[in-house]
Amino acid sequence: RYEVHRVWKVEATLKEGKRHIYGKRTFYLDEDTWQATEIDHYDGRGQLWRVAEAHNIMFYDTLVPWYSVETLYDLNSGRYLVLGLDNEATGSYEFGFERSSGDYTPAALRRAGRR
């Protein structure tokens, strides 16, 4: 179901003298979950370049709000990217698993990677 949520608007502007692909970003954070539901990305000239959307759902069995799918639209090229499509996935997300900091070393990530 859909329901109206209040959002917090956070504007992030690149510091003077710094370089980044985006000159400014505007984040819309869901007040209940603090997840970014939409992000507007502006180029160095201040023109809207990309728009990101995160479609949130509630995993009621674990009481975790999470993203069901994320989209990123490039308004200049007319292309888009969709992340998180799971309509053919088996199983579900595993929330609450624990890892050590050693699991994220470069060597550990190489071992865990697929080629």
N, C-alpha and C positions, 0 to 999 in steps of 0.2 A: 504494500500500500504506500501511497505517497502522503506526506504531510509537510506542512510549512515549518521550516526551521529558521531561527534567527542565526545570522552569521556575523562574525567580526571581520571587518575590512582592515587589512594590514598592507600598507604601501612600503615597498622596499626600493630605495633609489640608490644607484651606484655612487659611491663616494667620489668626490672630486679627485682627479689624478689617477684613478684606478681603471682597470680594463676588465670587461666581461662581455660575453655574448649578448646579454640583456642589459639595457640601460636602466630599466625599471621593471618591477613586477608587482602586481597587486594580488594578494592572497585573500580568499574568502574562506574563513575557518568556521566550521560548524560549531555553534556555541555548546552543544551537548557533548560532542566527541572530541573536539579540538582537531579534527581531521580537515585538511584542505579540500574543499569540495570544488573549488574553481580557482584557477590561477591565470591571470592575464599577463602575457610576456610582451614587453615593448622593446623595440630595437634602439640603437644609439641615437636615432633622430626623434624618438618619442612616439613612433607609430606602432599601433597594435600589430604584432607579428604572429604570435601563437596564442592559442587558448587551450588550457588543459581542464578537463572535467574528471572528477572522481565520483563514481556512482556508488554510494554507500548502501550497505544492507546490514541487518542485524542477524548475527548467528545466535539464535535464541537458545540452542542447546548448550552453548558455552558462555552466553551473555557477553559477547564481544561484537562491537560494531566494527565493520571492516569494509574495504572496497570490494565490490563485485567486479568492476571493470573500470579501467582508466583510459581516457582518450586524450590525444594531443593533436590539435588541428593547426596546420601551417597555413595561414591565411594568404601568404604571398604565392606559394606554389600550388595551393589547392589540394595538398596531400594531407593524410592523417595517419596516426598510429594508434592501434588499440592494444592495450595490455591487459592480461588477466582473464582472457576468455577461457572458461573452464567447462564448456558444454560437453566436451568429450572426455573430460578427466574422470578418473575413478577415485573414489575416496573423497575426503574433504580436508580442509586446512587443519593443521595440528597446532593449536595454540597452547602455550604454556611449557613447551620443551625448553630445556636449559642447555647452554653451551658455555665452554670456558673461553677465555681470551686466547688461549693457544690454538683454538679451532680456526682463528682468523689470521694466522701468520701467513706470509707468502707461501711457505712450504706446505702448510696444511691446505691452503686453497688450491695449490697445484695438484696435490694428491686427490682432492675431492672433485676436481674438474673432470669434464668429459672431453674427449678428443674425437 
